[in-house]
Amino acid sequence: MVVGEVASRVDLLVIGGGPGGYAAALNASRLGRKVSLVESKFIGGTCLNVGCIPSKALIEIADLAYLGNNNEDFGVKISTNVDMLKVNEHIHKLVNELSAGVSFLLEKAEVNVINGTARFTRSDRVAVEKEGGELEHLEFRDAIVATGSSPVSLPNLPTDGERIVDSEVLLFQNYVPEQLTLVGGGYIGVELATVYAKLGSRVVIVESEEQLLPGFNKNLSKKLESGLRSLGIGICLGYKAVSHNKNELIIENSEESSSIPSDLVAVVAGRKPNTDTVNIKESGASLLPSGHVKVDAQRRATSHVFAIGDLTEGPALAHKATSEAKIAADVACGLRNAFEPNCIPMVVFSDPQIVAVGIDPDSDEYSEMNLNSFRFPFSASSRAKTLGDTSGFVNLVADEEGTVVGFQAIGKHVAELAGEAALAIETALSIEDLAGTIHAHPTMGETIAEGALGLSGEPLHLSGS
Amino acid sequence: MAFEFRLPDIGEGLEDAEIVSWYVSPGDVVERDQALLEVLTDKASSELPSPVAGTVLELSGQEGERIKVGDVLIQIEEANSNSDQKTSTEKTSKKIDKAELEETDTSSEDKNNFISVAPKVKASPATRKLARELAVDISIISGTGPSGRITNEDIHSAVKTANEVTDSTSTTAEPITDVEKSSLVQGERSGLGYMKSGEHKIKGVRGVIAKNMSASWSEIPHIHSLDEVDASLLIDFRNRLKKVTHQSASKITPLSIVAAATVRALKKYPMMNGHIVGNPAEKVIIPPFVNLGIAVASDSGLLVPVINEVDNLDIFELAEKISGLADLAREQKIKAQQMQGATFTVTNYGSLGGRWALPIISKGQAGILGVGKIEERPIVVEGKVEARPTMPIVLGADHRLIDGDVAEAFKNSVMNDLREPLNLLVT
């Protein structure tokens, strides 16, 4: 402890202004707490500034740019020309608008926003380092820590911001690289591979595991692999990136080593929780072997410190953080709540898109469960036909009592199916509930009802198999 | 693991402090911010508030001992903690294997991070919320909805079953019952004014209070007379009595002096010690003794222990009995027969900070005397406004039996004795 330090007292302190932090601040303020929020960079966090939002904007632009490439069969000829400077301008504008929107909400909620980097100095205090090095000590009654995560760096491929970059830099390139190699075939890697392949780069993905999207259902990965290959993306599975020489990335597996011509390498090997910058250990919180903060169902890390979002175990997703934010704020304000979701929907905006919600029937983890799955191929969906892509499918999973417990889908526009699937699983709907709900025709949503009919042994648009 | 409260640095560069006195002992339940102890640094003495609510497990220093900044002062088992939380508050951060942490820093994408959670409970988020609010463990409930889905009705019936279990295990003959908790109902919070949301069956002390209050309020036409007493001499009297060499001298409180004045007035005006039988009125009973009830707040509700034949006790004996019975009531160890047969009641809401209240008379009595907090207030003494300690005093009387003149005479007798407590020496 610093001798003579003077701390200002704050009621509820939120550290981090991302989808976890700002939601926690708004919730707690609504419940009558005086909230102070410390953010080191930008309100909106990774998601809004350098993650979900700019990447989705870029994906839309890449789709537009790609329109000309495969619509001739439909009788449409388009030629496109991409101005990356303008693209960046558009994305920055969009990000700024959203960030200003969140700041407005925080202001209206009378949240005191402090720009700086907070570090715990003891169980009930942080030191906030502001621009210029000025230190402010804050003593809090309760703290909700939502400092998020950062891209994992690889020691042998240190990023230099030019030739070797991370995902956050790759989102804001002012040129389309000729040869782009992505190290990491997780969801960030496959999304950015899709983007740059559509913008005209020759893209290669290097993934050390034997499948794309490690942890996802293998059938989805396989299907994705062929979808990405048809976009011209090269995929090297089971390879590790070793080093980067001039314009080549050297990769190897147990048998051989080879080189990939790359004028830009992006390291997208996942994200790690930001526990160090906030010095979370000084709060008395414990870390798990995975590096995440150990929390209970109420998201408590200590009696008065909560941790949410990418800091805690589970998928590093904005919507998980936002959900945990509500739990932590409720509990900090004396209400009963617990983070016990039945599912956290996962969506990958690659081409084809992927959705995974709830139980994966092919996972060893659920081999003991008596599960029933039904796969409805989009070749039998009239809507998929009108969209011009019938290569995907939905797969609906029910337990032996007929409760919907899992959903997987791949194909065009399937991202929008995540909501219905999550609702069904979260509320424990039965397959009869889904099959008995009238779905609008012709929509992709119908494929969920078709899946439920299939599980009931009454498939409509498939002949008995 | 318990919460360890360490001596914080409460002054610039403080190294250690002397424990002046402990305000709590092991077993005490403390609120967050409640003062735990007084410490003396080289500059000044200060009280240290508890950072958590819970039960005191262990004190780590004797009064008079010096303790260093950062050393454990007291261990508190936190309230509202479940076993998960206890392990998470455990200060194990030092034990974390550094090698493990460094390893994760360089490892690539954590595969498990991308496996979504799987359904655990067949209930909608709204039903699960209801279960949390009613403190029902949803994981042990079997659902009656389609494909075993748990409905709101299932949660409500689980609460009902749990209450029935509670009822059948509790002793209904005694007015005081331990509220047993079934495994379905998990207590999380307690404290003044707190009750779980949802339906609760009225039972135990609350049922008795409800029945009695309802009968009192509907059968007894109340009148109340309010006044304020100059309590300067009362305080002086009490302070002097406390210094008298007597084993019960320390038990003398303003309340025991009020009780003594009340007993004296009851002997002068026996009608106030009587009561009406029948509704509206069949007969009046005037007992030949005074059994004084003293209202006491306890965790399970308002209790009124009774001091029998108080008219034969001197002020020290009276103070001793009030103190003993009040402790029993607060600890909820008092027996039913120790709360029966009062002929008049004194209630001291001043101890809760109250000034004025209109207390309700118990059935079987004709009056109740309430006293408020003694505080310095402006009063006129010989034509000048002076700040003097004053005590608000309220007499409630059964107007079927007690007319205004009797009530005023009774109240004036009490007030006279409180203004000049030496009167209490005259029997």
Interface residues (C-beta under 8 A of the other chain):
Chain A: M1 V3 G4 D124 V152 L154 P155 G184 G186 Y187 S208 E209 L213 P214 G215 F216 A269 G270 K272 K281 G284 A285 S286 L287 P289 S290 G291 K294 V295 D296 A297 Q298 R300 A301 T302 S303 H304 E313 G314 P315 A316 R336 N337 A338 E340 P341 N342 C343 I344 P345 M346 A356 V357 G358 I359 D360 S363 E365 Y366 E401 G402 T403 V405 G406 I425 E426 T427 A428 L429 S430 E432 D433
Chain B: F3 D9 E12 G13 P51 V52 V69 E78 S81 N82 D84 Q85 T87 S88 T89 E90 K91 T92 S93 I96 D97 E100 L101 T104 D105 T106 S107 S108 E109 D110 K111 N112 N113 F114 I115 S116 V117 A118 P119 K120 V121 K122 A123 S124 P125 R128 K129 R132 E133 A135 P146 S147 G148 R149 I150 E188
